[in-house]
Amino acid sequence: MPYFDTDLRTTLIFAVAGIAVGYLSFLFNHTAGAAVFAIIIFIVLYFAVKKLLKVQEEKKWWTTMAIVYFLVWLIVWTVFYNTAVL
């Protein structure tokens, strides 16, 4: 089992995407639009990563990636929003 296995790669991809989408959501300046944008990007990224890394579908593989993506997205979006308000 190599160190940089599929789970670690997918987690890293979704975390970096969460950071990028968090910043882009801040630029939207519209809460509902930013949330819809984040969901759409997650769905597209899910299928792209699944195909690119040839992930064998496990029972709840996507839940871990969803948690990582949305928590990172929410944290980054909140940090940028709060720094703009100050």
ZIUR-V554668 format. One record per backbone hydrogen bond with DSSP energy under -1.0 kcal/mol. NH is the residue of the N-H (numbers start at 1). CO is the residue of the C=O. E is the energy in kcal/mol with one decimal. If there is no record, write none. Layout:
BEGIN
NH CO E
NH CO E
END
This chain:
BEGIN
5 3 -1.4
9 5 -2.2
10 6 -2.7
11 7 -2.2
12 8 -2.3
13 9 -2.5
14 10 -2.5
15 11 -2.1
16 12 -2.4
17 13 -2.3
18 14 -2.0
19 15 -1.8
20 16 -2.3
21 17 -2.9
22 18 -1.9
23 19 -1.8
24 20 -2.3
25 21 -2.5
26 22 -1.5
27 23 -1.6
28 24 -1.2
29 25 -1.0
34 30 -2.5
35 31 -2.1
36 32 -2.3
37 33 -2.3
38 34 -2.2
39 35 -2.0
40 36 -2.4
41 37 -2.4
42 38 -2.0
43 39 -2.2
44 40 -2.4
45 41 -2.7
46 42 -2.6
47 43 -1.8
48 44 -2.1
49 45 -2.8
50 46 -2.2
51 47 -2.0
52 48 -3.0
53 49 -2.6
55 50 -1.6
65 61 -1.1
66 62 -2.5
67 63 -2.4
68 64 -2.3
69 65 -2.7
70 66 -2.7
71 67 -2.1
72 68 -2.2
73 69 -2.7
74 70 -2.4
75 71 -2.4
76 72 -2.6
77 73 -2.6
78 74 -2.3
79 75 -2.4
80 76 -2.5
81 77 -2.3
82 78 -2.7
83 79 -2.1
84 80 -1.6
85 81 -1.5
86 82 -1.6
END
